[in-house]
């Protein structure tokens, strides 16, 4: 696994945990840490979305690879 793949996977996992907290406890960790009025939560959510798209590409590449 490359460094980019590890970073993308880590960010995607953190995003999944955040969505889990929102769904189960109605608690938004990103907004609690960075304040809801700042632009930082939007940047964090955008990074999670971007890394998710990268992870889809990694998944598809792995499915095409024959060992």
Secondary structure, DSSP 8 states (H G I E B T S, - for coil): --HHHHHHHHHHHHHHHHHHHHHHH---HHHHHH-TTSSHHHHHHHHHHHHHHHHHHHHHHHHH---
